[in-house]
Amino acid sequence: MKKLFFLFLFLPVSLFSQIYVDGVDINVDDEIQYCQISAVIGFKKTMNIILDYGQGVKSWTTKTKIKNKERELVEFNGLVQLMNFMNQNGWELVDSIYRKDQNREKYTFKKKEKTD
């Protein structure tokens, strides 16, 4: 039993990572290698975030919102918290764009290589 405990103790965190968007766990779907997050800073510094993994985003709906492994909506206090969340769940930032005219930031993430 102790061996089994230590095995789980040292497994990479990414094995347990789960990010759900529209009911899809984007961490386990091997066809999903990239995703883009759009963050719009709105009135009174509210932040709207959507995640596009290629599912066809047409509007700011709950289908594009990020959910955790308990499938609860994840809310972020800021953009750095969002980037830390993605990193902890097996994604690395590869590009970012700021559109001042739209008050929008876009972040492109790539799924980290699995280590065996």
N, C-alpha and C positions, 0 to 999 in steps of 0.2 A: 504494500500500500504506500509506503514511503517513497518508493521509486516512482510510482505514478504521480504522487504529489509533486515531486521535484521536476518531473517531466513537464507538467503544466506550468510550473513556476518559471521555467526558462524558455517557454515558447514565445516567439516574437509577438508583440502586441498586435501587429497587423493581422495576425490570424483571427483575432477577435473583433477587428474593426468592421463596422458596418455603417454605411451611409445610405439611407433610403431616399429616393426621389420618385414620386409617383408609384410607390410600391415596389420599385426595383432597387435591389442592393447593388450599387454600382461598384462595390469592391470585389464581388465574386463573379460578375459578368466579364469574362475574358475579352469580349468584343469591345468593351468600353475601356479605352486607354487614356483618353483625354476628356476633360470637362472644362466648361467655362462658367465662371460665376460673375454675374452682373450685380453690382451694388449701387443703388441710387440713394443718395442722401436727400431726404425730403424736408418738409416743413418741420420746424422745431428739432432739427437734427435726427429725425427718425430715419432708420435705415431699412430699405427693402432689398432683399436678397433673393435671387433665383439661381438655380443651377441647371445648366443645359449640358446634357451628355450626348445630344444628338436625337433626342426624342421629339423635337419639333416644338419649340416654345413660341406660343402666339400671344400670351398675355401673362400678367403677374398673377398667376393662380396658385392655389395650394398644391397643385400637381408639380410645381417647380420648386417647392420649398424643401429645405433640407430637414430630414428626420434622423434620429439616432437609432441605435439597435432596439430600443423599446418602442420604436416608431412614434416617438413624441417629437413635435416640432422643436427644432433647435433655434434659439434666439441668441444673437450675438450682441455684446456691448460695444463692439468696435471691429474694425477690419483686421487688426492684429489677432484678435481672438479667433476670428474666422480662419485666418491663415494657420494659426496654431492647431485648430481643430482639424483642418485638412491634412496637415503634416502628421499629426498623431494618428490619423486614420489611413495612412499609406499613400498620400499624394504629395507631390512636390511642385512648387510654383515654377513655371517656365516663362511666363510673360505677364505683363500688366499694362493696361492702357487707361489713361484718364481723359475723359471728354468733358472739358470745362463747360462747353456750351450746353451739355445735357446734365451736368452735375452727376456724372456716372463714371464708375470705375469698373473695369473688366479684368478678371484674373483668369489666366489659363493654367490649368494644373495637369500634370502627367502622373499616371499611376506609377509608383515606385516599383523597381524590379524586385521580384520575390527572391529572398535569400533562402537557400536550402540548408 
